[in-house]
């Protein structure tokens, strides 16, 4: 079976730190920044466990601010 | 493989829809409005309706929808979006006319306009965001507020003897002969978002095919009005709101 690897980018200035992507992620890839905040004072989301990402788009689908882009590759 | 190697335009499977403007929305973090805006922007792009879509914005939190989705919009007076949409769709029948309304707009002040537009079978798509509260004005009780639900004006919970029953207007609209497609969806999980997208797509197709009025209710959350975190609000919505507003198609002709 081909292995799927994914990665996401979060537009950190647009992110409002609502945590919905973190809840929606089936592989616990995402977390909110524990200390750092963006210009508007929100703890933005980031890939805390990038190896786990499978590029399923769940985070991007539930993101109310459309700040997540998803990338996916198939490894043989 | 490192994330930096994967992040390449050739491998991109999901990007911000082209029709969403670069403006940051004024919605609270975790608001369902943002998700529905994104679905609409994606659909109008995919269906190639960018130049023919006319939205009618409501009064309520979504009043600035015209700033966020880059198509033509008309801002209607409070609750009068279906009446304005009637004129738009009759005067330019080649266009896709849709209204985007909250529960305070559609189910309270605009009840008459909504019911009569649906009863006349106007060729419009009505997108109805039901979060059971007046979000914009500070979380007061709406007609759709659930029994026992605490709001700013029902601090001990909504009482039937004092405030009446929650109004299930989507069920009401499904009874009318003018509606062709009436459905209730939610956007709290990724599968639900996919289903909601299909429902709105069908509503847009019906409006373009002149089949009658389509109503898509999105059972939503208002985490700041409900005084919860966005994740808690989604959970509360899934357990409590869907009891009174069960998800699924009510009419599909």
Boltz contact constraints between the chains, C-beta under 6 A:
constraints:
  - contact:
      token1: [A, 5]
      token2: [B, 1]
      max_distance: 6.0
  - contact:
      token1: [A, 7]
      token2: [B, 3]
      max_distance: 6.0
  - contact:
      token1: [A, 7]
      token2: [B, 6]
      max_distance: 6.0
  - contact:
      token1: [A, 7]
      token2: [B, 7]
      max_distance: 6.0
  - contact:
      token1: [A, 16]
      token2: [B, 29]
      max_distance: 6.0
  - contact:
      token1: [A, 18]
      token2: [B, 29]
      max_distance: 6.0
  - contact:
      token1: [A, 18]
      token2: [B, 30]
      max_distance: 6.0
  - contact:
      token1: [A, 18]
      token2: [B, 230]
      max_distance: 6.0
  - contact:
      token1: [A, 19]
      token2: [B, 231]
      max_distance: 6.0
  - contact:
      token1: [A, 20]
      token2: [B, 30]
      max_distance: 6.0
  - contact:
      token1: [A, 20]
      token2: [B, 230]
      max_distance: 6.0
  - contact:
      token1: [A, 23]
      token2: [B, 231]
      max_distance: 6.0
  - contact:
      token1: [A, 24]
      token2: [B, 190]
      max_distance: 6.0
  - contact:
      token1: [A, 50]
      token2: [B, 3]
      max_distance: 6.0
  - contact:
      token1: [A, 57]
      token2: [B, 14]
      max_distance: 6.0
  - contact:
      token1: [A, 58]
      token2: [B, 190]
      max_distance: 6.0
  - contact:
      token1: [A, 60]
      token2: [B, 14]
      max_distance: 6.0
  - contact:
      token1: [A, 61]
      token2: [B, 190]
      max_distance: 6.0
  - contact:
      token1: [A, 61]
      token2: [B, 193]
      max_distance: 6.0
  - contact:
      token1: [A, 62]
      token2: [B, 190]
      max_distance: 6.0
  - contact:
      token1: [A, 64]
      token2: [B, 31]
      max_distance: 6.0
  - contact:
      token1: [A, 64]
      token2: [B, 34]
      max_distance: 6.0
  - contact:
      token1: [A, 64]
      token2: [B, 35]
      max_distance: 6.0
  - contact:
      token1: [A, 65]
      token2: [B, 34]
      max_distance: 6.0
  - contact:
      token1: [A, 66]
      token2: [B, 16]
      max_distance: 6.0
  - contact:
      token1: [A, 66]
      token2: [B, 20]
      max_distance: 6.0
  - contact:
      token1: [A, 66]
      token2: [B, 38]
      max_distance: 6.0
  - contact:
      token1: [A, 69]
      token2: [B, 15]
      max_distance: 6.0
  - contact:
      token1: [A, 70]
      token2: [B, 13]
      max_distance: 6.0
  - contact:
      token1: [A, 70]
      token2: [B, 14]
      max_distance: 6.0
  - contact:
      token1: [A, 71]
      token2: [B, 6]
      max_distance: 6.0
  - contact:
      token1: [A, 71]
      token2: [B, 7]
      max_distance: 6.0
  - contact:
      token1: [A, 71]
      token2: [B, 11]
      max_distance: 6.0
  - contact:
      token1: [A, 71]
      token2: [B, 12]
      max_distance: 6.0
  - contact:
      token1: [A, 72]
      token2: [B, 11]
      max_distance: 6.0
  - contact:
      token1: [A, 72]
      token2: [B, 13]
      max_distance: 6.0
  - contact:
      token1: [A, 73]
      token2: [B, 6]
      max_distance: 6.0
  - contact:
      token1: [A, 73]
      token2: [B, 11]
      max_distance: 6.0
